[in-house]
C-alpha cells in the first residue's frame, strides 16, 4: 500500500493528547510542529500531512453527520 493510501486512513483524535488522561510521545499540543516535521521528513507530502493532522477526521465527521440526518 502506498504512503498516499495509508495517509488517507490515518488521523489523530482528541484522545491523542494528555488532556484526555493519556501519555503519548507528544506530551502536549505545543509539540505538534515536531510531529508535522517528522511526517515531512519521512516523505509525506503537504497534502498527506494535512490529511493525517485533521482533514481525514473532518471527512469522516461529514460522512457520519450526513448519515445521521438521513
N, C-alpha and C positions, 0 to 999 in steps of 0.2 A: 504494500500500500504506500502510495506517495505521501510525502510530507504535507502536501496540499490537502489530500483526502483526510489525513489524520487531523489536521488543524481545523477542519470543518466540524469535527465531532468532539472537540475538547473545549471546556470552559471552566473558569474559576467561579465558584459560587460564593455567596456571602459567608458560608461556614468555613471558608479557607482561612479567614483571619481570626486571630486570637480573641477578638471581641465575643466570639461565639463559644469561648471556653476551650479552644484547641490550640496547640502549639505546633507550628509548621516551620518550614525553612525560612519563611518570611515572617518575622516577628510582628510587624505592623504595616499598615498601608503606606507608610512613608518610604518603604523599601521596594515598592512596585517598580520604580525605574530600573532597579537592578534586575528584576525578573524580565522586564522588557528588553534590556540589553542582552541578557542571556539567550533569549529567544532569537534575537537578531544574529548574535554570534554563532548560533547553531544553524543558521541558514534559513530561518523563517523570513518570509517577505513581510513588508509592512502590512499588507492585507491579511496575511495569516496571523500575524501578531495581534492585529485588531480583532480578528475573529475570536482568538483564544481569550483575550482580555475583556471581552464584553459583547461583541456582535453576535456570537453564537447563542448566548443566553437571550439576547433581545429577539433573535429569530425564533427560538423555542417558545418564549413567552407569547409572542404574537400568534403562533400556531395554537397554543393551548387556550389562550383567551378567545380566539376566534371560534374554536370548537365549543367552548363553554357557553357562548352566546347563541350557538346554533340551534 
